[in-house]
Amino acid sequence: MYNKGDSVRYVGRLWVAKWWTQGDRPQRNNESGPWKLIRLNGNDNNYDDNDYNNNDYTKPNSFKVTRYREGFKYSAGDRVRMPNGNVYRCRNWPATPWCELAGYAPGKTQHWRDAWSRVK
């Protein structure tokens, strides 16, 4: 499930959800669909939206980036986007439980680096 503002990498492209969606694959020729194309990665001419037998793509869930929510239980490796557009990754154990605490909000507090790492 993806909420408005969540982003994914799919078939060599970066997409952002325009609204809540589940089970919809991002497609370049579907402007009325739930996904907005943000950026092409690599040589776009090598990709075909209808060629799902090609192993040269990544499933969206493995790159899911959501908006940060205080109090949400994050797992190690989860990625969040802050309002300024920066993306952060929740660190591995033993720091993982701190990711949900307001005192460790990514990029906002003096201790955020104890729980999060910035993704470039």
C-alpha positions as CSV (number, residue, x, y, z in Angstrom):
1,M,0.0,0.0,0.0
2,Y,1.3,3.5,-0.9
3,N,0.0,6.8,0.4
4,K,0.1,10.2,-1.4
5,G,3.7,11.4,-1.6
6,D,5.3,7.9,-1.2
7,S,8.0,7.3,-3.9
8,V,9.3,4.1,-5.5
9,R,11.9,3.1,-8.1
10,Y,10.3,0.9,-10.7
11,V,11.7,-0.2,-14.2
12,G,14.5,2.3,-13.9
13,R,12.4,5.3,-13.0
14,L,11.5,7.3,-9.9
15,W,7.7,7.6,-9.3
16,V,5.6,9.4,-6.6
17,A,2.1,8.4,-5.6
18,K,-0.5,11.1,-6.4
19,W,-3.0,9.5,-4.0
20,W,-3.5,6.2,-2.0
21,T,-2.9,3.2,-4.2
22,Q,-2.4,-0.6,-3.9
23,G,-1.6,-3.1,-6.7
24,D,-1.2,-0.4,-9.4
25,R,2.1,-0.6,-11.4
26,P,3.6,2.7,-12.4
27,Q,3.2,3.2,-16.2
28,R,4.6,6.0,-18.3
29,N,1.5,6.2,-20.6
30,N,-1.1,6.4,-17.8
31,E,-1.3,10.1,-16.8
32,S,-4.7,9.5,-15.1
33,G,-3.3,6.7,-13.0
34,P,-2.0,7.0,-9.4
35,W,1.7,7.5,-10.2
36,K,3.6,10.5,-11.4
37,L,6.9,10.0,-13.2
38,I,9.6,12.1,-11.5
39,R,12.9,11.0,-13.0
40,L,14.3,8.6,-15.6
41,N,17.3,6.6,-14.5
42,G,19.8,5.2,-17.0
43,N,18.9,4.7,-20.7
44,D,15.1,4.8,-20.7
45,N,14.9,3.4,-24.2
46,N,15.8,-0.1,-22.8
47,Y,12.7,-0.3,-20.7
48,D,9.2,-1.5,-21.7
49,D,6.3,-0.9,-19.3
50,N,4.6,-4.1,-20.5
51,D,7.7,-6.4,-20.3
52,Y,7.3,-7.8,-16.8
53,N,9.2,-11.0,-17.7
54,N,12.4,-8.9,-17.9
55,N,14.5,-9.3,-14.8
56,D,16.0,-5.8,-15.2
57,Y,13.6,-4.1,-12.8
58,T,13.1,-3.8,-9.0
59,K,9.9,-4.4,-7.2
60,P,8.6,-1.1,-5.7
61,N,8.4,-2.3,-2.1
62,S,12.2,-2.7,-1.9
63,F,12.7,1.1,-2.4
64,K,9.6,2.4,-0.7
65,V,10.1,5.9,0.8
66,T,7.3,7.2,3.1
67,R,6.8,10.5,4.9
68,Y,8.2,10.5,8.5
69,R,5.6,9.9,11.2
70,E,6.4,10.4,14.8
71,G,5.5,7.3,16.9
72,F,5.4,5.0,13.9
73,K,7.3,1.7,14.5
74,Y,10.1,1.7,11.9
75,S,12.3,-1.3,11.0
76,A,16.0,-1.2,10.3
77,G,16.5,-0.1,6.7
78,D,13.1,1.8,6.4
79,R,13.4,5.0,4.5
80,V,11.5,8.2,5.2
81,R,11.3,11.6,3.4
82,M,11.1,14.8,5.5
83,P,9.2,17.9,4.3
84,N,12.5,19.4,3.0
85,G,12.9,16.5,0.6
86,N,15.8,14.8,2.4
87,V,15.6,11.0,2.7
88,Y,16.8,9.1,5.8
89,R,17.3,5.4,6.6
90,C,16.6,3.9,10.0
91,R,19.8,2.4,11.4
92,N,20.2,-1.2,12.4
93,W,19.8,-2.6,15.9
94,P,20.4,-1.4,18.7
95,A,19.4,2.0,17.3
96,T,16.2,0.9,15.5
97,P,13.8,1.5,18.4
98,W,14.8,5.1,18.5
99,C,13.5,5.8,15.0
100,E,10.0,6.2,16.2
101,L,10.8,8.7,19.0
102,A,10.3,12.4,18.4
103,G,13.7,13.2,20.1
104,Y,15.4,11.4,17.2
105,A,13.3,12.8,14.3
106,P,15.6,12.7,11.2
107,G,17.4,15.9,10.5
108,K,15.5,17.8,13.2
109,T,17.1,17.1,16.6
110,Q,20.6,17.1,17.8
111,H,20.4,13.3,18.3
112,W,18.9,12.2,14.9
113,R,22.2,10.7,13.7
114,D,22.0,8.1,16.5
115,A,18.9,6.6,14.9
116,W,19.0,7.7,11.2
117,S,21.5,8.0,8.4
118,R,20.9,10.4,5.5
119,V,20.5,8.8,2.1
120,K,22.1,10.7,-0.8
